[in-house]
Amino acid sequence: MSQNSAVHAMTSQPEPSETLKAYPCLMKTYEGGHLSLQECERRARGSDRLKEAFSSTPFYEQRAAKDPDYWPKLYDSRVNW
């Protein structure tokens, strides 16, 4: 291993999953350093679970069609669920 690749390996961070990359607001939060990769991944998975459960309901379907970050926002509102 060359010195450059060793330095790169030590400083590189894990790559976000495709699930996380699908949610612009979560990627922005991660890239801004506001939350860890693990927390953003957890929120992306939770958002996907909500999407699977509720996306066939017209009420949610219409809102999600207007906002690509609808599911993560809904997931973040889960305090009283």
Secondary structure, 3 states (H helix, E strand, C coil): CCHHHHHHHHHCCCCCCHHHHCCHHHHHHHHCCCCCHHHHHHHHHHHHHHHHHHCCCHHHHHHHHHCCCHHHHHHHCHHHC
